[in-house]
Amino acid sequence: MNDSHRDNLMPLPQPTALSRPHWDACREGVLLVQRCAQCATYVFIPQPCCTNCQSAELKWVPSSGRGRVYSYSVVHRAPRPQFKVPYIVAVIELQEGWYMLSNVLECPMDDVAIDLAVTVRFKPINDDITLPYFVPA
């Protein structure tokens, strides 16, 4: 199965009214995150109110897309046949201090490590969904 066919069979995010700004920005090559206007906390995954102070004054702001690998795991057993193994699932700590679960691409498995500097790379999957992945910086 070629990668483009595999991508078409992958389970994909289903944008909601709350998450739509994030997915629209990814399609444009921009990583957006919510930030509280009251306490300046970054909030990800998208929420209706701040996870720190419960303010509803969340604004979408651009992220640098630069960060480091905070934690990771190499997956050797696919949860579904559409997943090509092995692959790296990582928690990325973004430069602004928020965390995102994603994959590390374009890096030999043995080179992935805690504190590896990474930067976001966007991969269009279909007309509606572009996924943010991370590659070594």
Secondary structure in CASP SS format (residue, H / E / C, confidence):
PFRMAT SS
TARGET T0000
AUTHOR 0000-0000-0000
METHOD secondary structure of the structure
MODEL  1
M C 1.00
N C 1.00
D H 1.00
S H 1.00
H H 1.00
R H 1.00
D H 1.00
N H 1.00
L H 1.00
M C 1.00
P C 1.00
L C 1.00
P C 1.00
Q C 1.00
P C 1.00
T C 1.00
A C 1.00
L C 1.00
S C 1.00
R H 1.00
P H 1.00
H H 1.00
W H 1.00
D H 1.00
A H 1.00
C H 1.00
R H 1.00
E C 1.00
G C 1.00
V C 1.00
L C 1.00
L E 1.00
V E 1.00
Q E 1.00
R E 1.00
C E 1.00
A C 1.00
Q C 1.00
C C 1.00
A C 1.00
T C 1.00
Y E 1.00
V E 1.00
F C 1.00
I C 1.00
P C 1.00
Q C 1.00
P C 1.00
C C 1.00
C C 1.00
T C 1.00
N C 1.00
C C 1.00
Q C 1.00
S C 1.00
A C 1.00
E C 1.00
L E 1.00
K E 1.00
W E 1.00
V E 1.00
P E 1.00
S C 1.00
S C 1.00
G C 1.00
R E 1.00
G E 1.00
R E 1.00
V E 1.00
Y E 1.00
S E 1.00
Y E 1.00
S E 1.00
V E 1.00
V E 1.00
H C 1.00
R C 1.00
A C 1.00
P C 1.00
R C 1.00
P C 1.00
Q C 1.00
F C 1.00
K C 1.00
V C 1.00
P C 1.00
Y E 1.00
I E 1.00
V E 1.00
A E 1.00
V E 1.00
I E 1.00
E E 1.00
L E 1.00
Q C 1.00
E C 1.00
G C 1.00
W C 1.00
Y E 1.00
M E 1.00
L E 1.00
S E 1.00
N E 1.00
V E 1.00
L C 1.00
E C 1.00
C C 1.00
P C 1.00
M H 1.00
D H 1.00
D H 1.00
V C 1.00
A C 1.00
I C 1.00
D C 1.00
L C 1.00
A E 1.00
V E 1.00
T E 1.00
V E 1.00
R E 1.00
F E 1.00
K E 1.00
P E 1.00
I C 1.00
N C 1.00
D C 1.00
D C 1.00
I C 1.00
T E 1.00
L E 1.00
P E 1.00
Y E 1.00
F E 1.00
V E 1.00
P E 1.00
A C 1.00
END
